[in-house]
Amino acid sequence: MKNKYIILVITLLTLICTPAVSQEHETPNARQARRMFMEAYNMVYGPQGSQLHYAVNIIGIYKTEGTIWTKQKKSKFIDERYIAWNDDITYYRLERKKKTITIYSAHSDERDKYATKFKFQPENYTYRIKEAKKEGGYFITLKAKNGVKGIKEARVLLDRKNHYPVNVRIKLGIFHTTIKISNFKTGGISDQMFIFPHEQYSTGYEYIDNRK
C-alpha cells in the first residue's frame, strides 16, 4: 500500500509536459494564468534543471517528504524509503528497507500503473488566476475539460516576487492532496545527478530488471 502512494507522489512531481497550445476565445485572465503557469513549470522542468524539497500528506493515509531534482525528462528523488534515478534512458528505483533495485526503461508505462493515469497535457485544462493576498502570491487554478481523465483539478500557489511554486493542491477522484514545496532552486543541475551510481550498490542489493 505504501509503495502505491510513493509512486503516486513521484508521478505527480514528474508529470510529462508538452508545450502549451494556444487556446482560442480565452479571456485575458485565462491567458495570463496559462502563461504564468507555463513559466513556473519551465523553471522546474526546463533545460537548466531545478531542485526542491517536497512534503505531502495524502488524506492522512500516507505522509512523506524528500528532495527531487529535475531536468526536462530526467529526474532523481530521495526520501526515507526510496531513491530513484531517471537519466531519460533507464529508470532505477531503490527500496531502502528491502535493499532491492528495480530497473525499467525510462519511458515504459510498465514502470508503474499510475504513470499513465496522471500524465499532464496543458491543452486539456482551462486556466484562471487570482491574487492570493494572505499567502503573498497568486493562485492559478487548472480545471480539466470534459472527458479528461486523471487529474481533475489543480491549484498552484506562486510566490509574488519570483513566481516560484510554493505548493500544489491536486484533486484526484474524490479527494484532494497538497504538495508543499520549499528550498526551490533553478539552474546549475548537472546531468551526472541522474545517472545511477552502480559502484555504490554493487553488493548487498537484489536487482530486478524489468526492461524488455
N, C-alpha and C positions, 0 to 999 in steps of 0.2 A: 504493500500500500504506500509506504513512504517513497519507494522508488517511483511510483506513478506521479506523485506530486513534485518531486525534484525534477523529473523530466519535463513536467508542465512548466515549471519556473524557468528552466533552461530555454525551452521553446519560446516562451513569451519574451525573454530577454535577447533572443537571437532570431527575431522574425525576419523572414526573407522578403525584402522590399524591392519593388520595381519602380522606375521613375514615375512620378505623378503625371497623370493625364489631365490635360486642360479640360475643365468642365464648362459646358455651355450653360447660360442662364444662371450662373452663380451670382449671389448678392455680393456686394463689396465686403461684408463681414465674412462670408464664406471663403472668398478669395484670400483675404488676409489670414484667416485661420489656417487654410491649407498651406499657404506659403510659409508661415512661421513654423508649422508642424514639420514640414519637409526640411527646413533649415536646421531645426533641432535634431531631426532624425539623421541628417547627413553629418552633424557634428559627432554623433555616436558611431555611425556605421560607415563613414566616409573613408577615403584612402589614407588619411592622416592617422587614423586609429584613435581609440579612446579607452579610458579606464574608469570604472565606477564601482562603488560599493552598493549593494542592494540588500534590502530586508523585506521579507514578505510573510504575511500571515493569511493562510487560506482558510477563512471562516473558522478559525480555531482548530482545524483538523491537522494542519501542518504548518510549521514555522521554520524558517531558515534564513540565513544571511550569508553573504560571501562577496567575493570580488570577481568582476568579469572584465576581460579585455576583448575588444572587437576591432576588426579592420576589414571593412567590406564583408566578404563571406567567411572570413577567418574569425575564430574565437577561442578563448580559453576562459575557464572559470574554476574557482576554488571555493569550497565551503567545507564544513566539518565532516561531511560524509563522502563527498565526491571531488574528483578533479577531472576535467575534460579538456582535451586539446582538439582543435579542428583547423588543419592547415589548408583547407579547401580541396584536399585530395583524400585524406584519411581522417577519421574521427576516432579518438580513443577516450574511453570513459573508465576511470579507475574508481573502484569502490573500496574505500579505505579499510573498513572493518573486515570484509571478506577477502581482501587482497586479490581482487580479480581485476583484469583489464580487458574490457570488451572492445572489439575493433569493428568498425563499419566503414564502408565507403562514405565519403563526406556528404554526398548528395543522395544517399539511399533513403527512401521513405521507410525502409525496414529498421532504420536506426531507432525509431520509436514510433508507436502507433498514434501519438498525439501530434507529431510534427505536421502532418497533412491537415489536421483539423484547425490549426491555428496559424496557418500562413496568412500573411497580411498583404493585401493589394490595395494601394491608396485609392484607386478609382472606384472601389466598391463601397466607399463611405461618403457621407455628407459631413461638412465641417462647420463648426461655429466657435467663435471666440468671445470671451467676456473677461473683464478685468476682475482679478482676484485681490481685492483691496486688503482684506485681512491677512492673506498669505503673502502679500507683496509680490504678485506676479500676474500671470494670465492663465486662465483655464481654456484649453482647446478641447472641445467635445467632438468625437467622431461617432457617428451612428451608421450602422450597416444598412444598406439599401435592401429592399425586399428580395428575399431568396438567397441572400448571402449567408453562408454557414460559418461556424466558428465564432470569432469574436463579434459580439452583437453591438457592443458599445464600449468606448474608452474615453477617459478624461485625463488629459495630460496637464500637469501644472508646470509652467515655465517660469524661471526666475525673471524678474522685471528687467534687470540690467543687462545680463549676458544671454538671456534666453536659454540657459542650461536647463535640462529636465530635472525636476525636483521629486515628482512622484507620478505614477501612472495608475489610475484606477480602472479596472477592466471588468466588464460583465461577461461572464461565461455561463451560458444557460440561465439558471435561476438565481445565481449568486454572484456577488462582486468580490474582488480581491484587489488590494492596493500594494504596489511595489514602491517602496521608499528608496530614493536614490540620494547618495551622498558622496563626497570626495570625488566629484566628477572632474576628469581631466581630458583634454582633447589634444591630439598630436603627440609625436615622438614615440610611437609604438613600433618596435622592431618586429619584422616577420619571424625572427627567431623565437619570439614569445609563444608562437602557435605550433611549434614543432615538438612532437612527443620525444622526451629525453630517454631513449631506450637504455642508456648506460645506468641510469638511476634505478631502473626497475628490472634489471636483468635476472635477478634471482629472488626467490621467495614469493613470486606472484604467478597466478594462473592466468594464462592468456586464452581468450575466447575469440576466435577470428570468424566474424560473420560476413566477411566480404565474399563476393561471388566473382 
